[in-house]
Amino acid sequence: MKHSFSRHLYTYLSHRPLFLSLIRAKELALYDEHMKFMHPVLDVGCGDGFFVSCLTEDNTIDVGIDIYGSRLEEARGLKAYKKLIYYDGKKFPFSSTSFSTVFSNCVLEHIPDIQSVLQEMYRVLKPNGRIYITVMAKPWEDNLFGSMILGHTYTAYMRQKQQHMHVFLWRQWQTSFERAGFTIEKSIGYLSPKACRFIDIAHYLSIPNLLSYIFLKTWVLFPSLTVLYPRAWLSRLIERDEDKRKAGALFFVLKKE
């Protein structure tokens, strides 16, 4: 996983802000290690498609879906998907048992009705199919650097800023998946308390990236400067798995029997 993490971190830092790069590089490494693409493959909440473009070769993912108002149009230029579809955020526009693999990266915490989306994932998944999914967990909020200083006021601010509607403990996420009918084959924690604190600080270090995107439509003006990041230290901070009870985020492999 170490080589995979380092490669993904370099790629992300060249194209996206520091705080996001740290989280996504670890998630890409987890998918690299544990995910098996059995076609057809569905990506729920595909966004701008950059994450998948780092994970796979061109046209590896059969279908990506996202809601109206998302950044799905940006994904079309990356050619990571065979097909991209908008949907209403409720019922997936597919027949039952249409996909062998479903994955969704840090999407569920943004959805008002988690169980209805999980039930749709279950419906469109074939028997013996698998879902690969990441979610933010309660320790993420508890360990934000700002929360340690300003308490609940900062936690509430960041929850609104990040549009997190549900940030559960590990066992609460597990219960949600089991309630939808899935068998949990694997669960892995990532983002230690220390990593959560640093990533929170990195939000503010990444303000120049935000300004660059607002005015120039590019997140990173000078990709070659990424060599200045202390990547060895960042790798030690982020790449290791974490106790699920303390982890700021969780990776699950779910099976439909």
N, C-alpha and C positions, 0 to 999 in steps of 0.2 A: 504493500500500500504506500510505502514511503516514496518510491519513485513516482507513482501515480499522483500522489498529493503534490509533490514538488512541481511536476509538469503542469498540473491544472492550476496551481497557484500562480505560476509564471504567466500562463495564458490569461487568467482572469485579471491579474494586476495590469496587464498590458491593455485591457479593454474596459475595465470596470473599477469603481472605487475600492479602497482598501477594505472597509468594513464588510462589503458584500463579497469580495474576493476570498476572504478568510473562511466565511461560512460555505460558500459554494464549492471551493476547492476540496473541502472535507467531504461534502456530499457527493461530489463527482467520484472521489476515491472510494467511497462506500458503494456506490452503484457499480463502479468498475469491478470491485471485489465480489459482490454478492448477486448482481442482477444478471439473469439469463434472458435474452430477448427471444421469446417464442412468438412467432408472428401468427396473426396480426397483433400489432402493439398500439395501445391508446395512451396518449399523454393528456391527463386532465389538468387544465390550468396551464397551458403551454406558454403564456406570456409572449415575450419578444423572441423566444426560440433560441436565445444565446446559450442557455444552459445545455440544451440538447445538442446544439452544434459542437459543443466541447466534449460531449459524451459519446457521440456516434459519428459514423460516416454519413455522407449525403444520402437522403431518402431512406434512412434506416427505420424511422418511425412512420407507421402507416397513417395514423391520424392524430392530430393535435386539436384540442377544443379549448375554447375560453369564452367568457361572457362578452356581450356587447359593451363597448367602452374600454376594453382591454387593449394591450399593445400587440394583438395578434397580427396585424398587418405588417409589422416589422419582421415577423418570423418568415414571411413569404420570401424575402430576399436571401435568407440563409440556406434554403434548400435542404433543411434537415428533415422535413416532413413530406410525405407523398400527398397528403391532403390536410387542409386546415379549415375548421368549421366553427362558426359562432353558434352558441346555444343560449337558452334563456336562464341558465343557472339552476334549473330544476330538473327537467327530464332530459336525459341524453338522447340525441336523435339517432339511435341505433337499435337494432333488434336485440333481443335477449341472446346471450351466449355468442356474441360477435367477436370477442377478443380473447386471445390466449394470455396476453400480458397487459396489465394496466399499471401505470406509474403516475405519481403526482408529487411534485417537489415543493414543500412548504406552501401548500395551498389551503388545506383544511382549516387552519387557524383563522383564515380570513372569511370563512363561509358562515352565514347565520345559522343555517339548518344542516349541521354536520350529518346527522343520521340519514336524511333523505338523499344526500350525495353518496354516502357509503352504500346505501341500498341500491342506488343506480349503478355504482361500480360493481356491486355483487351481481346485479341483473345482467349486465353486458359481458361479464367474465364467463368464460367457458369452465365447465367442471374440471378440476385439477389445475386450473389456471392460477396465476399468482399476481398479487399486487405488491409493488415496491413503493414505499411512501415515507416521506419525512415530514415531521411536524415540530413546531416550537413547543417547549414545555415550560411549566411554571417556574423552575429555577432560572430560566432566562430573565424573567422580570425581577426575581428576587435578588439577582446578582449584578444587575446593571450598576455601573459606577455611580450614576446620578441618583439612583434609588438609595444608595448607601448614605448619601448626603441629604437629599431632600425627601426621602421616604415615599409615601404613597402618592404624593403630588406628582413626583417625577414619573413614577410607574404608570399612573393614569395618563399622563401626557404622552409617554412613549407608546402606550397601548393604542391611543387614538392616532398618533402619528404613523404607526406601523400598520394600522387597521387590523389589529389582532382582536378578534371577537371571542376566541376561545384559546386559552393557554392552560392546558391541563397538566396534572401530574402524570407520571408514567402509567400508573395503574388505571387512571381515568381514561387515558387514550386506549389502553388495552381493552377496557370494558366496552368502550364505544365500538371498537372493531369486532369484538365477539358478539355484541348485540346485533350487529348487521349480518352475522352468520359466518364470519371468517374464522379460520384457525390460524393462530399466530405461530409461524415457524421460527421467526427470529426477531429479536429486538435488541438494538444497540444504542447506547447513549453517546452523544458527542457534545462538545463545547463545555469545558470545565468551568467552574465559577470564575477562575482567573481569566479564562478566555472570554467569558461573557463581559467581564469588566473592561477588558482591553477593547473588545469590539465596540462597546458603547462609546468609549473615548474615540475610537476610530471613526465613528459617525461624524464627529466634529473636525477631525483631521481631513475628512473627505469633502469638506465644503467647497474647496476649489474645483473638485470634479463636478459637483452639482452646478456651480456657476458656468463651468465649461459646457455642460449639457444644455443648460437653459439658453445660453447665448450662441453657442456654436454647434449644438446638436451632436457633440461627441464627448464621451465621459473622460477620456484620457488624451490630452493634447500631445504629450511627448512620451510614447511608450518606452523609448530607450532608457528613460530615467528610472524605470522600475528596478534597475540593477542597484539603485541606492537603498532599496528596502532591505532590512535585515532578515532575509528570507530564511536563513538557518534558524534564527530565534523564533520567527513566526511559525515555522514548521513544528518546532518543539512545543510551542504553545497550543497548536490547533490539532495536529494530526492524530494524536492518541485518542482512543475511545475513552469514555467516561462512565462511571457508575450511573446507571439509569435513574437512580433516585436523586442524583445531584446534577445531571446533565441538563444543559439549556436547550437541547434539541434531541430528537429521537428518530431512529431509522427502523422501519418495520418491514418484514416480509410476511405477507398474508396469503393464505391459500383458501380457495373455494373447493370444498370436498365434493 
